[in-house]
Amino acid sequence: MKFGPVALSTAEGAILAHAVKTAAQKLPKGHRLTAADLQLLAETDVNELIVARLEAGDLTEDDAAARLASAIAPDHLRISPAATGRVNIYATARGLFVASSTVVDRVNRIDPAITLACLPDHVSVNAGDMVATIKIIPLAVPGKFVEEAAAVLRAQPAFEVKPFAPRRVALIATQLPSLKVQVMDKTRVLLAARLARSGSDLATERRVAHREEAVAEAIAELRAAHDLIVVFGASAVADPDDVVPAAIRRAGGRVDHVGMPVDPGNLLVLGRLDEIPVVGAPGCARSPRENGFDWILDRLLAGEWPNPMDITALGVGGLLKEIPTRPQPREAAVAPRRGPVSIVVLAAGRASRMGPEGRHKLLAEFDGVPLVRRSVETALAATNTGVTDKVIVVTGHREPEIRAALAGLPVTFVSNPDFASGMASSLVAGLSGLDDAAGGMLVMLADMPGITAEHLTRLIGAFDAESGAAVVRAVAEGQRGNPVILPRSTFGAVRQLVGDVGARHIVERCGLPIIDVELGAAARIDLDTPEAIAAAGGVLKE
């Protein structure tokens, strides 16, 4: 390929290197110039163009990208048409993306004009996820390089998607007095969620004493009706002859490997009974955060059986994000002194269910006091107990009237001009009003008349009892409600919220303990309709 500037009069048939705009149209990069194009360009006083001219054996960028893509086995992959020298490759199934760095490197070292990029090896993907892309850098490339790269791709797969296959799974959980039943319940729920991604079913849970013979008996009994057995020990594995690996052998199985160079996830056990995998899960797998157990589970669900060489090769990239709540974190870091909890009252919403314009639930009066003032006074009453020192009120819809209803109260106002987008913007606005040292944010809705200062004090007390390292949530007979306290460690996630969503996703995915505080019906009663206002003894104002 010859590349460079040429006179307009000699450019017919060449490939345009940079987009050019005329009065009639825009000629894009990569466009093959025609006589008509040159005529239009001449009329705009263009005298010179930067172009590429093909030489014998050259392929255009799109032809080259398409030819390389055709060498990739399409099993569980969808390949896009070539455009601007690029072909994108997508998964067509939920599964495990498996890549060979050796093959990818060989392709990329043939010539700098040819590039192949893909996801890391052994990551889970969903159908529709982009897993790889081919990009030809120049406008054309010698065909011999393309053929060499295609031959490499045909000889050995550079990557593939191994679909997850549903498994019938048994959970064996051992018991010790030190392990709370709630922790075991949460473990079952989290394991079921992990398995659901592959369509697998947690069919059986068996809780037994933390003794070798009890675990072995459960393994032997469950093997016939299940495709995979997961054992969660009440105590972490400390030796290859500890309870879980010893139980696998006692049940007639074998232990392939104990331990792995992935942290969190070091204390994993991988064994088998004939063709049934038995996994001794590390304690970190009780958290929803990614850990080494996820890596091994995904491989098993995709039909792989990791051997000791596979496991011991996981060290590079095996240092994962710490799980602060695990019993033995990497280091006992000294946390900075935690500041007090601030109360954020959300009062920016449009109250769209209240009927005709002019009727706002937060301005409805109860014994002559607007609902919003009543709620904020409740929050301020909690500050008198010393458990919190700041109340922030987020305003938006009908802001002047809401603020007027709160006149004289010692609160910090934060305006949310984007209130129409939903609750997320109000949470982010409220967060902006916190002091830098705030240890947590108690999110309180302004339309919950049943919430009292005593309720808020109890919630903050529960938060303090956990040293600010847990989410605290109000519940009514076990059903989640409001208010909720978000610890400082979640503030980054709050700032990323968008749309009409609250903090539920953060609460469920943050990996922190969730402390539920029973407040009764008050935790779930809010006033969203005129009927609810009237039933609660309020009077709507026009």
C-alpha positions as CSV (number, residue, x, y, z in Angstrom):
1,M,0.0,0.0,0.0
2,K,1.2,3.5,-0.8
3,F,0.0,6.2,1.5
4,G,0.4,9.9,1.2
5,P,-0.8,13.1,-0.5
6,V,-1.8,13.1,-4.2
7,A,-3.1,15.7,-6.6
8,L,-6.9,15.7,-7.0
9,S,-6.5,14.9,-10.7
10,T,-4.8,11.6,-10.0
11,A,-6.9,10.4,-7.0
12,E,-9.6,8.4,-8.8
13,G,-9.8,4.9,-7.4
14,A,-7.7,5.7,-4.3
15,I,-8.9,5.2,-0.8
16,L,-9.6,8.4,1.2
17,A,-7.4,8.5,4.3
18,H,-9.4,11.3,6.1
19,A,-13.0,12.4,5.9
20,V,-13.7,15.3,3.6
21,K,-16.8,17.4,3.6
22,T,-18.3,19.0,0.5
23,A,-21.3,21.2,0.1
24,A,-23.4,18.2,-1.1
25,Q,-22.1,15.4,1.2
26,K,-19.4,14.1,3.5
27,L,-17.0,11.6,2.1
28,P,-15.9,9.3,5.0
29,K,-12.5,7.9,5.7
30,G,-12.0,4.7,3.7
31,H,-14.2,5.8,0.9
32,R,-13.0,4.8,-2.6
33,L,-12.9,7.9,-4.7
34,T,-14.9,8.1,-7.9
35,A,-14.8,10.5,-10.8
36,A,-18.0,12.1,-9.5
37,D,-16.4,12.6,-6.1
38,L,-13.5,14.3,-7.6
39,Q,-15.7,16.7,-9.5
40,L,-17.5,17.7,-6.4
41,L,-14.2,18.2,-4.6
42,A,-12.9,20.3,-7.4
43,E,-15.8,22.6,-7.1
44,T,-14.9,23.3,-3.5
45,D,-11.3,24.2,-4.4
46,V,-9.7,21.0,-3.0
47,N,-6.5,20.4,-4.9
48,E,-4.8,17.6,-2.9
49,L,-6.0,14.6,-0.9
50,I,-4.2,12.1,1.5
51,V,-5.1,8.7,0.2
52,A,-4.0,5.1,0.2
53,R,-3.4,3.1,-3.0
54,L,-3.5,-0.6,-3.0
55,E,-0.5,-2.6,-4.3
56,A,-0.6,-6.1,-5.7
57,G,-1.8,-8.5,-3.0
58,D,-3.1,-5.9,-0.6
59,L,-6.5,-6.2,1.1
60,T,-8.7,-3.3,2.2
61,E,-9.2,-3.0,6.0
62,D,-12.7,-4.4,5.8
63,D,-11.7,-7.3,3.6
64,A,-8.8,-8.1,5.9
65,A,-10.9,-8.0,9.0
66,A,-13.7,-10.1,7.5
67,R,-11.2,-12.7,6.3
68,L,-9.7,-13.0,9.8
69,A,-13.1,-13.3,11.3
70,S,-14.0,-16.1,9.0
71,A,-11.2,-18.1,10.4
72,I,-12.7,-18.1,13.9
73,A,-15.0,-21.0,14.8
74,P,-18.4,-19.5,15.4
75,D,-19.6,-21.9,18.1
76,H,-21.5,-19.8,20.7
77,L,-20.1,-16.6,19.0
78,R,-21.7,-14.0,16.8
79,I,-19.5,-12.1,14.4
80,S,-20.4,-8.6,13.2
81,P,-20.0,-7.4,9.6
82,A,-16.7,-5.6,9.0
83,A,-16.8,-1.8,9.2
84,T,-13.9,0.7,9.3
85,G,-11.5,-2.2,9.6
86,R,-13.2,-3.7,12.7
87,V,-15.1,-6.9,13.4
88,N,-16.7,-7.3,16.8
89,I,-17.4,-10.8,18.3
90,Y,-20.2,-11.4,20.8
91,A,-21.2,-14.3,23.0
92,T,-24.4,-16.0,22.1
93,A,-24.7,-18.0,25.4
94,R,-24.2,-17.4,29.1
95,G,-21.0,-19.2,30.0
96,L,-17.3,-19.0,30.5
97,F,-15.1,-17.1,28.1
98,V,-11.8,-19.1,27.6
99,A,-8.9,-17.5,25.8
100,S,-5.4,-18.7,24.7
101,S,-2.9,-15.9,25.2
102,T,-0.4,-18.0,23.1
103,V,-2.7,-17.8,20.0
104,V,-3.7,-14.2,20.5
105,D,-0.1,-13.2,21.0
106,R,0.9,-15.1,17.8
107,V,-1.7,-13.2,15.8
108,N,-0.7,-9.8,17.2
109,R,3.0,-10.4,16.5
110,I,2.6,-11.1,12.8
111,D,2.3,-7.4,11.8
112,P,1.4,-4.3,13.7
113,A,-1.4,-3.7,11.1
114,I,-3.3,-6.6,12.5
115,T,-4.7,-6.5,16.1
116,L,-6.9,-8.9,18.1
117,A,-8.1,-8.0,21.5
118,C,-10.3,-10.1,23.8
119,L,-11.5,-10.4,27.4
120,P,-9.3,-12.0,30.0
121,D,-9.2,-15.8,30.2
122,H,-11.8,-17.6,32.1
123,V,-14.3,-14.8,32.8
124,S,-18.1,-15.4,32.9
125,V,-20.1,-13.7,30.1
126,N,-23.7,-13.2,29.3
127,A,-25.3,-13.7,25.9
128,G,-24.8,-10.5,23.9
129,D,-21.6,-9.5,25.7
130,M,-18.7,-8.4,23.4
131,V,-15.8,-10.8,24.0
132,A,-13.3,-9.8,21.3
133,T,-12.6,-7.4,18.5
134,I,-10.4,-7.5,15.4
135,K,-9.1,-4.1,14.2
136,I,-7.0,-3.5,11.1
137,I,-5.0,-0.3,11.8
138,P,-4.2,1.0,8.3
139,L,-6.6,1.3,5.3
140,A,-5.1,-1.8,3.7
141,V,-2.7,-4.6,4.6
142,P,-0.7,-7.1,2.6
143,G,-2.8,-10.2,2.1
144,K,0.1,-12.5,3.0
145,F,0.0,-11.2,6.6
146,V,-3.8,-11.7,6.7
147,E,-3.4,-15.3,5.4
148,E,-0.7,-16.0,8.0
149,A,-2.9,-14.8,10.8
150,A,-5.9,-16.6,9.5
151,A,-3.9,-19.8,9.4
152,V,-3.0,-19.4,13.1
153,L,-6.7,-18.9,14.0
154,R,-7.8,-21.9,12.0
155,A,-5.1,-24.2,13.6
156,Q,-6.1,-23.5,17.2
157,P,-8.9,-21.6,18.7
158,A,-7.9,-18.2,20.1
159,F,-11.0,-18.2,22.3
160,E,-14.4,-19.8,22.8
161,V,-17.4,-19.5,25.0
162,K,-18.2,-22.6,27.0
163,P,-21.9,-22.5,27.9
164,F,-22.8,-23.1,31.5
165,A,-24.7,-26.4,32.0
166,P,-27.4,-26.6,34.7
167,R,-26.4,-28.8,37.7
168,R,-28.4,-30.3,40.5
169,V,-26.4,-29.1,43.6
170,A,-26.3,-30.2,47.2
171,L,-25.1,-27.9,50.0
172,I,-23.6,-29.5,53.2
173,A,-23.1,-26.9,55.9
174,T,-21.3,-27.9,59.2
175,Q,-22.4,-26.4,62.5
176,L,-20.6,-25.1,65.5
177,P,-21.9,-23.1,68.4
178,S,-19.9,-20.1,67.2
179,L,-21.7,-19.9,63.8
180,K,-25.0,-18.1,63.8
181,V,-28.0,-19.7,62.1
182,Q,-28.6,-16.4,60.2
183,V,-25.1,-16.7,58.6
184,M,-26.0,-20.2,57.4
185,D,-29.3,-19.0,56.0
186,K,-27.6,-16.2,54.2
187,T,-25.0,-18.6,52.8
188,R,-27.7,-20.8,51.3
189,V,-29.3,-17.8,49.7
190,L,-26.1,-16.5,48.2
191,L,-25.1,-20.0,46.9
192,A,-28.5,-20.4,45.2
193,A,-28.0,-17.0,43.6
194,R,-24.6,-17.9,42.3
195,L,-26.0,-21.2,40.9
196,A,-29.0,-19.5,39.3
197,R,-26.7,-17.7,36.8
198,S,-26.1,-21.0,35.1
199,G,-29.7,-22.3,35.5
200,S,-28.4,-24.7,38.2
201,D,-30.6,-25.6,41.2
202,L,-29.7,-25.8,44.9
203,A,-31.8,-28.9,45.4
204,T,-30.7,-29.9,48.9
205,E,-29.2,-28.4,52.0
206,R,-28.0,-30.7,54.8
207,R,-26.7,-29.2,58.1
208,V,-24.5,-31.5,60.1
209,A,-22.0,-31.4,63.0
210,H,-18.5,-30.2,62.1
211,R,-17.0,-33.7,62.3
212,E,-15.4,-35.8,59.7
213,E,-17.7,-38.7,60.0
214,A,-20.9,-36.5,59.8
215,V,-19.7,-34.7,56.7
216,A,-18.6,-38.0,55.1
217,E,-21.9,-39.6,55.7
218,A,-23.8,-36.6,54.2
219,I,-21.5,-36.7,51.1
220,A,-22.0,-40.4,50.6
221,E,-25.8,-40.1,51.0
222,L,-26.2,-37.1,48.6
223,R,-23.8,-38.2,45.8
224,A,-26.4,-40.3,43.9
225,A,-29.0,-37.5,43.4
226,H,-26.7,-34.6,42.7
227,D,-24.2,-33.4,40.1
228,L,-22.2,-31.2,42.4
229,I,-21.7,-31.1,46.2
230,V,-20.6,-27.9,48.0
231,V,-19.4,-28.1,51.6
232,F,-19.3,-24.9,53.8
233,G,-17.3,-25.7,56.9
234,A,-18.2,-23.8,60.1
235,S,-14.5,-23.5,60.6
236,A,-11.9,-22.7,57.9
237,V,-9.7,-25.5,56.5
238,A,-6.3,-25.4,58.3
239,D,-4.7,-28.5,56.9
240,P,-5.1,-31.1,54.1
241,D,-6.2,-33.5,56.7
242,D,-8.8,-31.2,58.3
243,V,-12.5,-32.1,58.5
244,V,-13.7,-31.3,55.0
245,P,-10.8,-32.9,53.0
246,A,-10.7,-35.9,55.4
247,A,-14.5,-36.3,55.0
248,I,-14.2,-36.5,51.2
249,R,-11.6,-39.3,51.5
250,R,-13.7,-41.1,54.1
251,A,-16.7,-41.0,51.8
252,G,-14.7,-42.8,49.1
253,G,-13.6,-39.8,47.1
254,R,-10.2,-38.2,46.5
255,V,-8.9,-34.7,47.1
256,D,-7.3,-33.1,44.0
257,H,-6.1,-29.9,45.7
258,V,-6.2,-27.9,48.9
259,G,-5.6,-24.2,48.8
260,M,-5.3,-21.8,45.8
261,P,-3.3,-18.6,45.1
262,V,-6.4,-16.4,44.9
263,D,-7.2,-14.1,47.8
264,P,-9.9,-14.0,49.0
265,G,-10.4,-17.7,48.3
266,N,-7.2,-19.3,49.6
267,L,-8.8,-21.9,51.7
268,L,-10.6,-23.8,49.0
269,V,-10.8,-27.6,48.7
270,L,-11.4,-29.4,45.4
271,G,-12.2,-33.1,45.4
272,R,-14.3,-35.7,43.7
273,L,-16.4,-38.8,44.1
274,D,-16.0,-40.5,40.7
275,E,-17.4,-37.8,38.3
276,I,-19.1,-35.7,41.0
277,P,-17.1,-32.6,42.0
278,V,-17.0,-31.9,45.8
279,V,-15.9,-28.3,46.6
280,G,-15.0,-27.2,50.1
281,A,-15.9,-23.5,49.9
282,P,-13.7,-20.9,51.6
283,G,-15.4,-18.7,54.2
284,C,-15.2,-15.7,51.9
285,A,-17.8,-17.4,49.7
286,R,-20.4,-16.4,52.3
287,S,-20.0,-12.9,50.8
288,P,-21.5,-11.9,47.4
289,R,-18.2,-10.3,46.4
290,E,-16.1,-12.0,43.8
291,N,-13.6,-14.5,45.3
292,G,-11.7,-17.6,44.3
293,F,-14.7,-19.9,44.9
294,D,-16.5,-18.1,42.0
295,W,-13.6,-18.9,39.7
296,I,-13.6,-22.6,40.4
297,L,-17.4,-22.8,40.4
298,D,-17.7,-21.2,37.0
299,R,-15.2,-23.7,35.6
300,L,-17.1,-26.6,36.9
301,L,-20.4,-25.3,35.6
302,A,-18.8,-24.8,32.2
303,G,-17.7,-28.4,32.1
304,E,-14.1,-27.9,33.0
305,W,-12.4,-29.8,35.8
306,P,-9.4,-27.7,37.1
307,N,-6.3,-29.7,37.9
308,P,-3.6,-28.7,40.3
309,M,-1.6,-27.0,37.5
310,D,-4.7,-25.0,36.6
311,I,-5.2,-23.9,40.2
312,T,-1.6,-23.0,40.9
313,A,-1.5,-20.9,37.8
314,L,-4.1,-18.5,39.1
315,G,-1.7,-16.3,41.2
316,V,-1.2,-13.6,38.6
317,G,-4.5,-11.6,38.8
318,G,-5.4,-13.6,41.9
319,L,-5.3,-10.7,44.3
320,L,-8.9,-9.6,44.4
321,K,-10.7,-6.8,46.2
322,E,-10.6,-7.4,49.9
323,I,-13.8,-8.4,51.8
324,P,-13.7,-6.3,54.9
325,T,-16.1,-8.5,56.8
326,R,-14.3,-11.8,56.5
327,P,-13.0,-13.2,59.8
328,Q,-9.4,-12.9,58.9
329,P,-8.7,-10.0,56.5
330,R,-5.2,-9.5,55.1
331,E,-4.3,-6.8,57.6
332,A,-5.9,-5.3,60.6
333,A,-6.0,-1.8,59.4
334,V,-6.6,0.9,61.9
335,A,-9.7,2.7,60.8
336,P,-9.8,6.5,61.0
337,R,-12.1,7.8,63.8
338,R,-15.6,7.5,62.5
339,G,-17.8,10.6,62.5
340,P,-21.5,10.7,63.5
341,V,-24.4,9.7,61.4
342,S,-26.2,12.5,59.6
343,I,-29.9,12.3,58.8
344,V,-30.9,13.1,55.2
345,V,-34.6,13.8,54.8
346,L,-35.8,13.4,51.2
347,A,-38.4,16.1,50.4
348,A,-37.8,16.8,46.7
349,G,-40.4,14.5,45.0
350,R,-43.3,15.6,42.8
351,A,-46.0,13.6,44.7
352,S,-47.5,12.7,41.4
353,R,-50.1,10.4,42.9
354,M,-51.8,13.2,44.8
355,G,-54.1,14.2,42.1
356,P,-54.7,17.8,40.7
357,E,-51.8,20.2,40.5
358,G,-51.5,22.2,43.7
359,R,-52.0,19.4,46.1
360,H,-48.7,18.3,47.7
361,K,-48.6,15.6,50.3
362,L,-45.7,17.1,52.2
363,L,-47.7,20.3,52.7
364,A,-50.7,18.4,54.0
365,E,-51.4,19.5,57.6
366,F,-51.7,17.3,60.6
367,D,-53.0,19.2,63.6
368,G,-52.1,22.3,61.8
369,V,-48.5,21.2,61.1
370,P,-47.3,20.4,57.5
371,L,-46.2,16.8,57.1
372,V,-42.7,17.8,56.0
373,R,-42.2,19.9,59.1
374,R,-43.5,17.1,61.3
375,S,-41.0,14.7,59.7
376,V,-38.0,17.1,60.0
377,E,-38.9,17.9,63.6
378,T,-38.8,14.1,64.3
379,A,-35.3,14.0,62.8
380,L,-34.2,17.0,64.8
381,A,-35.5,15.4,68.0
382,A,-33.1,12.6,67.4
383,T,-30.2,15.1,67.4
384,N,-31.1,16.0,71.0
385,T,-30.2,12.5,72.1
386,G,-26.6,13.0,70.9
387,V,-26.7,10.1,68.5
388,T,-26.6,12.5,65.5
389,D,-25.6,16.1,65.0
390,K,-26.9,17.1,61.6
391,V,-30.1,17.1,59.6
392,I,-30.1,17.7,55.9
393,V,-33.2,18.3,53.9
394,V,-33.2,17.7,50.1
395,T,-35.7,19.9,48.3
396,G,-36.8,20.2,44.6
397,H,-40.5,20.2,43.6
398,R,-42.2,23.3,45.0
399,E,-39.0,24.1,46.8
400,P,-40.0,27.6,48.0
401,E,-43.1,26.3,49.7
402,I,-41.3,23.3,51.3
403,R,-38.6,25.5,52.6
404,A,-41.1,28.0,53.9
405,A,-42.9,25.2,55.8
406,L,-39.5,24.5,57.5
407,A,-38.8,28.1,58.4
408,G,-36.8,28.5,61.6
409,L,-35.7,24.9,61.9
410,P,-31.9,24.4,62.3
411,V,-31.4,22.2,59.2
412,T,-29.1,22.3,56.2
413,F,-30.9,22.6,52.9
414,V,-29.6,21.0,49.7
415,S,-31.4,21.8,46.4
416,N,-31.9,19.0,43.8
417,P,-32.7,20.6,40.5
418,D,-32.9,17.2,38.8
419,F,-35.6,15.9,41.2
420,A,-37.9,14.9,38.2
421,S,-35.4,12.2,37.3
422,G,-36.2,10.2,40.4
423,M,-35.0,9.3,43.9
424,A,-31.3,8.6,42.9
425,S,-30.6,12.3,42.3
426,S,-32.0,13.2,45.7
427,L,-29.7,10.6,47.4
428,V,-26.7,12.0,45.6
429,A,-27.8,15.5,46.5
430,G,-28.2,14.6,50.1
431,L,-24.8,12.9,50.2
432,S,-23.3,16.2,49.0
433,G,-24.5,17.9,52.2
434,L,-22.7,15.6,54.5
435,D,-19.5,16.6,56.4
436,D,-16.3,15.0,55.2
437,A,-16.0,13.0,58.4
438,A,-19.6,11.7,58.5
439,G,-19.7,8.0,59.4
440,G,-23.0,7.2,57.8
441,M,-26.1,8.6,56.2
442,L,-29.6,7.9,57.6
443,V,-32.0,8.2,54.7
444,M,-35.4,9.2,55.9
445,L,-38.5,9.7,53.7
446,A,-40.5,12.9,54.5
447,D,-43.9,11.2,54.1
448,M,-43.7,8.5,56.9
449,P,-45.6,10.0,59.8
450,G,-45.2,6.9,62.0
451,I,-41.5,7.2,62.3
452,T,-40.5,8.7,65.7
453,A,-37.3,10.1,67.2
454,E,-37.0,6.9,69.3
455,H,-37.1,4.8,66.1
456,L,-34.2,6.9,64.7
457,T,-32.3,6.5,67.9
458,R,-32.6,2.7,67.8
459,L,-31.4,2.6,64.2
460,I,-28.4,4.7,64.9
461,G,-27.7,2.7,68.1
462,A,-27.6,-0.5,66.0
463,F,-25.3,1.2,63.5
464,D,-22.9,2.2,66.3
465,A,-22.9,-1.3,67.8
466,E,-21.5,-2.5,64.4
467,S,-18.8,0.2,64.5
468,G,-20.3,1.7,61.3
469,A,-19.4,-1.4,59.3
470,A,-22.9,-2.5,58.5
471,V,-26.1,-1.4,56.7
472,V,-28.9,-0.8,59.2
473,R,-32.5,-1.2,57.8
474,A,-35.9,-0.7,59.4
475,V,-38.3,-3.6,58.9
476,A,-41.9,-4.3,59.7
477,E,-42.5,-7.9,60.7
478,G,-39.4,-8.9,58.8
479,Q,-40.3,-7.0,55.6
480,R,-37.8,-4.4,54.6
481,G,-38.9,-0.8,55.0
482,N,-37.5,2.7,55.8
483,P,-35.4,4.5,57.1
484,V,-32.0,2.9,56.2
485,I,-28.5,3.8,57.3
486,L,-25.8,3.6,54.7
487,P,-22.2,3.4,56.0
488,R,-19.4,5.6,54.7
489,S,-18.0,2.7,52.7
490,T,-21.1,2.8,50.4
491,F,-20.9,6.5,49.6
492,G,-19.0,5.9,46.4
493,A,-21.7,3.6,45.1
494,V,-24.4,6.1,46.1
495,R,-22.7,8.7,43.9
496,Q,-23.1,6.4,40.9
497,L,-26.9,6.0,41.2
498,V,-29.1,7.3,38.4
499,G,-32.8,7.3,37.6
500,D,-35.8,6.5,39.7
501,V,-34.0,4.0,42.0
502,G,-33.2,4.0,45.7
503,A,-30.4,2.4,47.6
504,R,-31.8,-1.2,47.6
505,H,-29.3,-2.4,45.0
506,I,-26.4,-1.0,47.1
507,V,-27.7,-2.6,50.3
508,E,-28.0,-6.0,48.6
509,R,-24.7,-5.9,46.7
510,C,-22.3,-4.1,49.0
511,G,-21.1,-7.2,50.8
512,L,-21.6,-5.7,54.3
513,P,-23.7,-7.2,57.0
514,I,-27.3,-6.0,57.0
515,I,-28.8,-5.4,60.4
516,D,-32.6,-5.3,60.5
517,V,-34.3,-3.3,63.2
518,E,-37.9,-4.1,63.8
519,L,-40.0,-0.9,64.0
520,G,-43.4,-2.4,63.3
521,A,-45.9,-0.9,60.8
522,A,-44.3,2.5,60.9
523,A,-41.4,1.2,58.8
524,R,-43.7,0.6,55.8
525,I,-46.4,3.3,56.1
526,D,-46.0,6.2,53.8
527,L,-48.6,8.6,52.4
528,D,-48.8,8.5,48.7
529,T,-52.4,9.1,47.9
530,P,-55.2,11.6,49.1
531,E,-57.0,8.7,50.7
532,A,-53.9,7.7,52.7
533,I,-53.5,11.3,53.9
534,A,-57.2,11.5,55.0
535,A,-57.0,8.1,56.7
536,A,-54.0,9.3,58.7
537,G,-55.8,12.4,59.8
538,G,-54.3,14.9,57.5
539,V,-55.8,17.7,55.4
540,L,-54.5,18.4,51.9
541,K,-54.0,22.0,51.0
542,E,-54.5,23.4,47.5
